[in-house]
Amino acid sequence: MSTTSHHLTGPAAPWKSLFLDHLSKLDSPEFVFSSLHAAPKGSPTPYVPHARYCIFRGMWAELPENKHNEAPMNKRVYESELPTFTSDVRMEKIPEIFASSAGHGERSQSQGSGGGGPVEAVFWIKDVGTQWRIKGKAFVVGQDIEGEGEDSSGVRTVKSEIGSRMRVVSEGEEKDWSWGKELTAQFGNCSPGMRGSWKNPPPGTPVADDNPDPEHQLGQKVSDLHDRIARENFRVVIIKPEEVEQLDLSDPATGRRWRYTFAAEKGQGGELTGEWKMQELWP
């Protein structure tokens, strides 16, 4: 399948193991996701922040096993430090990720894969008194990631930007790994009720408007992994971290804070090497 020619080499991020350990202590791995929304006309700034709660769905290419997930799964060919969550293409966060990117994508372009706008994700792990803040860019994966439409600029951007931070762990099997299969596996990882939410009436539209058609109603459950309407609206959002901060407030008398910054370099053969540089800061 179509994928990138260069992947990340080097060890896993030094913060990854502890971050995932902390998330395992949450009943539900919720976090605040912030993106940039176009400011109202006449505003002194071009963007205003928009924040909402989302659910962490694992690192890209490392979807956890789920006995209820009937979707075909990729073999564990890659690993990454790329947090994911699922969304509805009709929600404002998706066009925000496109419009605030370097390419300033139009709303029409946000119907497919692409994006690259600046974002932040903040996790508070109460049991260990630690906050994690992830800053970077977000990219959106839609059905066009493979097959018809996979030659679009948006798909090429996703595969280049995200693929460059995917680390090969099973040499020689890269050609068997599928972006489309990973997308479907993410869909299958959600409950039937969650899948049904992608057949809701358009989010954020007035209830007083004309009644939605029978196919767009609340409370639906979807078992078909290829349900036409649900899959048209389903998206996976991948955060490509550039900076990660860990703030440990478990003991106010000895609070500590660390900042990890990713520094990328290209080798002579075109391979991408990366190093996370750590600096301790006052909390």
VMD Tcl script that draws the C-alpha trace (Angstrom):
set ca {
  {0.00 0.00 0.00}
  {1.01 3.63 -0.30}
  {3.05 4.80 2.63}
  {6.08 6.92 3.33}
  {9.60 5.94 2.32}
  {11.31 7.27 5.44}
  {10.49 6.46 9.05}
  {11.87 7.47 12.40}
  {14.92 5.71 13.76}
  {16.12 5.83 17.34}
  {14.71 4.89 20.73}
  {11.22 5.57 22.05}
  {10.54 8.94 23.65}
  {11.83 9.07 27.25}
  {8.44 10.32 28.49}
  {6.27 7.72 26.74}
  {6.39 4.85 29.22}
  {5.53 6.97 32.28}
  {2.85 8.88 30.35}
  {1.08 5.65 29.38}
  {1.48 4.29 32.90}
  {-0.20 7.41 34.28}
  {-3.05 7.14 31.75}
  {-3.67 3.55 32.85}
  {-4.72 4.94 36.24}
  {-7.68 6.80 34.71}
  {-11.13 5.22 34.58}
  {-11.55 7.00 31.25}
  {-8.51 8.59 29.53}
  {-10.08 12.00 28.99}
  {-8.11 15.11 28.09}
  {-8.70 18.70 27.03}
  {-7.98 19.27 23.35}
  {-7.47 22.86 22.20}
  {-7.40 24.13 18.63}
  {-7.58 27.52 16.94}
  {-10.88 28.87 15.66}
  {-11.15 31.81 13.26}
  {-11.92 34.93 15.29}
  {-15.07 36.96 14.58}
  {-14.80 39.69 11.99}
  {-13.26 42.82 13.47}
  {-11.39 40.92 16.18}
  {-7.85 42.19 16.98}
  {-6.52 38.62 16.66}
  {-6.99 36.15 13.77}
  {-7.79 33.17 16.00}
  {-9.43 32.37 19.33}
  {-8.91 29.13 21.30}
  {-11.53 26.42 21.34}
  {-11.26 23.63 23.94}
  {-13.23 20.44 24.52}
  {-12.82 17.05 26.19}
  {-11.78 14.09 24.06}
  {-10.90 10.44 24.72}
  {-7.36 9.16 24.17}
  {-7.48 6.17 21.79}
  {-3.88 5.00 22.03}
  {-0.75 5.83 20.08}
  {-1.06 5.65 16.30}
  {-0.20 2.17 14.97}
  {-0.40 0.77 18.52}
  {-4.15 0.22 18.86}
  {-4.65 -1.84 22.02}
  {-6.28 -5.26 21.76}
  {-10.03 -5.25 22.38}
  {-11.98 -8.52 22.46}
  {-15.06 -6.63 21.26}
  {-13.26 -5.26 18.18}
  {-14.14 -7.46 15.20}
  {-12.20 -5.38 12.68}
  {-9.10 -6.87 11.00}
  {-5.97 -5.57 12.72}
  {-2.57 -4.65 11.34}
  {0.37 -6.57 12.72}
  {2.49 -4.51 15.10}
  {4.88 -3.28 12.42}
  {5.27 0.24 13.80}
  {5.26 2.07 17.10}
  {4.98 5.79 17.73}
  {4.53 8.64 20.19}
  {1.52 9.97 18.29}
  {-1.62 10.25 20.48}
  {-4.94 9.64 18.71}
  {-8.61 10.32 19.28}
  {-11.74 9.90 17.17}
  {-14.03 12.64 15.93}
  {-16.88 13.55 13.59}
  {-15.92 15.43 10.42}
  {-18.94 17.68 10.99}
  {-17.55 19.00 14.30}
  {-15.73 22.34 14.31}
  {-12.40 20.92 15.44}
  {-11.84 19.28 12.05}
  {-12.02 22.41 9.84}
  {-10.11 24.28 12.57}
  {-7.20 21.84 12.21}
  {-7.17 22.54 8.46}
  {-7.76 26.31 8.52}
  {-5.04 27.01 11.10}
  {-2.43 24.93 9.25}
  {0.36 26.40 7.12}
  {-1.80 25.78 4.04}
  {-4.86 27.53 5.55}
  {-7.17 24.83 4.21}
  {-10.72 25.67 3.18}
  {-13.67 23.98 4.88}
  {-14.25 21.96 1.70}
  {-10.73 20.53 2.00}
  {-11.44 19.33 5.54}
  {-13.75 16.62 4.20}
  {-10.73 14.41 3.54}
  {-7.40 13.61 5.15}
  {-4.91 16.38 5.89}
  {-4.63 19.27 8.32}
  {-1.58 20.25 10.33}
  {-2.88 23.05 12.54}
  {-1.30 23.78 15.96}
  {-2.97 22.12 18.93}
  {-2.54 21.30 22.61}
  {-3.69 18.33 24.67}
  {-3.74 18.50 28.47}
  {-4.15 15.48 30.77}
  {-4.62 15.68 34.55}
  {-3.82 12.45 36.40}
  {-5.28 13.09 39.85}
  {-4.02 9.86 41.46}
  {-0.39 10.87 40.88}
  {-0.86 14.66 40.99}
  {0.64 15.11 37.53}
  {-0.33 17.19 34.52}
  {0.83 16.33 31.02}
  {0.72 18.97 28.27}
  {1.37 17.94 24.66}
  {1.95 20.66 22.08}
  {2.22 19.99 18.36}
  {0.25 19.69 15.14}
  {-2.85 17.61 14.43}
  {-3.57 15.62 11.30}
  {-6.85 14.03 10.25}
  {-7.27 10.56 8.73}
  {-10.36 9.93 6.60}
  {-11.55 7.26 4.19}
  {-9.50 8.72 1.35}
  {-6.27 7.63 3.12}
  {-6.23 4.59 0.82}
  {-7.93 3.79 -2.48}
  {-9.76 6.50 -4.38}
  {-8.35 9.89 -3.42}
  {-5.10 8.63 -1.87}
  {-3.07 10.77 -4.28}
  {-4.54 14.01 -2.90}
  {-2.25 16.57 -1.31}
  {-3.96 16.04 2.05}
  {-3.29 12.30 2.05}
  {0.31 12.84 0.99}
  {0.74 15.35 3.82}
  {-0.62 12.94 6.43}
  {1.50 10.01 5.24}
  {4.62 12.16 5.11}
  {4.16 14.02 8.41}
  {2.84 11.08 10.43}
  {4.87 8.40 8.67}
  {8.07 10.26 9.48}
  {7.38 9.73 13.19}
  {6.45 6.05 12.94}
  {9.23 3.72 14.10}
  {9.62 0.32 12.41}
  {9.63 -2.56 14.92}
  {9.12 -5.45 12.49}
  {11.58 -5.07 9.64}
  {10.48 -6.32 6.24}
  {6.74 -6.20 6.93}
  {6.15 -2.53 6.20}
  {4.51 -3.30 2.84}
  {1.81 -5.34 4.59}
  {0.79 -2.52 6.92}
  {-2.33 -0.63 5.79}
  {-3.46 2.88 6.68}
  {-7.02 1.96 5.71}
  {-7.00 -1.15 7.90}
  {-5.75 0.92 10.83}
  {-8.58 3.41 10.29}
  {-11.20 0.65 10.23}
  {-9.65 -0.95 13.32}
  {-10.03 2.38 15.13}
  {-13.70 2.45 14.11}
  {-14.17 -1.13 15.32}
  {-12.51 -0.26 18.62}
  {-15.45 2.01 19.45}
  {-18.67 0.69 20.95}
  {-21.78 0.28 18.74}
  {-23.31 3.27 20.50}
  {-20.26 5.41 19.82}
  {-20.25 4.32 16.18}
  {-23.91 5.28 16.06}
  {-23.05 8.82 17.18}
  {-21.55 9.39 13.72}
  {-25.11 9.07 12.41}
  {-26.46 11.78 14.73}
  {-28.03 14.96 13.32}
  {-25.28 17.45 12.36}
  {-23.53 18.55 15.60}
  {-24.05 22.16 16.60}
  {-27.05 22.80 14.35}
  {-30.26 24.22 15.89}
  {-32.79 21.66 17.11}
  {-35.54 24.02 15.91}
  {-34.51 23.47 12.28}
  {-36.31 20.98 10.08}
  {-36.34 17.47 11.51}
  {-33.33 15.43 10.38}
  {-33.94 12.55 8.00}
  {-34.58 9.08 9.45}
  {-30.96 8.02 8.92}
  {-29.64 10.84 11.14}
  {-31.12 10.27 14.58}
  {-29.80 10.11 18.15}
  {-29.32 6.83 19.97}
  {-28.46 4.58 17.03}
  {-26.17 1.57 17.38}
  {-23.94 0.48 14.53}
  {-22.50 -3.02 14.20}
  {-21.52 -2.82 10.52}
  {-17.86 -1.81 10.29}
  {-18.56 -0.26 6.88}
  {-21.81 1.56 7.62}
  {-21.95 4.17 4.88}
  {-23.08 7.20 6.88}
  {-21.06 6.48 10.03}
  {-17.87 5.90 8.06}
  {-18.39 9.04 5.98}
  {-18.40 11.09 9.19}
  {-15.82 9.10 11.19}
  {-12.30 10.52 11.52}
  {-9.16 9.70 13.48}
  {-7.14 12.70 14.64}
  {-3.42 12.17 15.24}
  {-1.36 14.59 17.31}
  {2.27 14.96 16.24}
  {4.02 16.20 19.38}
  {6.74 18.82 19.19}
  {6.90 19.51 22.93}
  {5.75 17.58 25.99}
  {5.64 18.95 29.54}
  {5.30 16.90 32.69}
  {4.30 18.83 35.83}
  {4.53 16.80 39.03}
  {2.53 18.41 41.86}
  {2.20 15.27 43.99}
  {4.15 17.05 46.73}
  {3.75 20.85 46.67}
  {6.95 21.22 48.68}
  {9.02 19.49 46.01}
  {7.06 20.13 42.82}
  {8.97 19.40 39.61}
  {8.51 20.18 35.93}
  {10.22 18.79 32.83}
  {10.00 19.88 29.20}
  {10.82 17.48 26.38}
  {11.41 19.00 22.94}
  {11.72 16.94 19.76}
  {14.70 17.73 17.54}
  {14.60 16.01 14.13}
  {17.54 15.40 11.83}
  {17.81 13.65 8.47}
  {20.53 11.12 7.88}
  {22.56 10.83 4.69}
  {20.23 8.13 3.40}
  {17.15 10.26 4.01}
  {16.18 8.46 7.21}
  {14.79 10.64 9.97}
  {16.51 10.51 13.31}
  {15.03 12.25 16.28}
  {16.10 13.10 19.77}
  {13.96 14.27 22.65}
  {15.88 16.90 24.58}
  {14.87 17.29 28.22}
  {15.14 20.39 30.36}
  {14.00 20.65 33.99}
  {12.10 23.82 34.86}
  {10.76 25.40 38.01}
  {7.19 24.25 38.49}
}
mol new
graphics top color blue
foreach p $ca { graphics top sphere $p radius 0.5 }
foreach p [lrange $ca 0 end-1] q [lrange $ca 1 end] { graphics top cylinder $p $q radius 0.2 }
display resetview
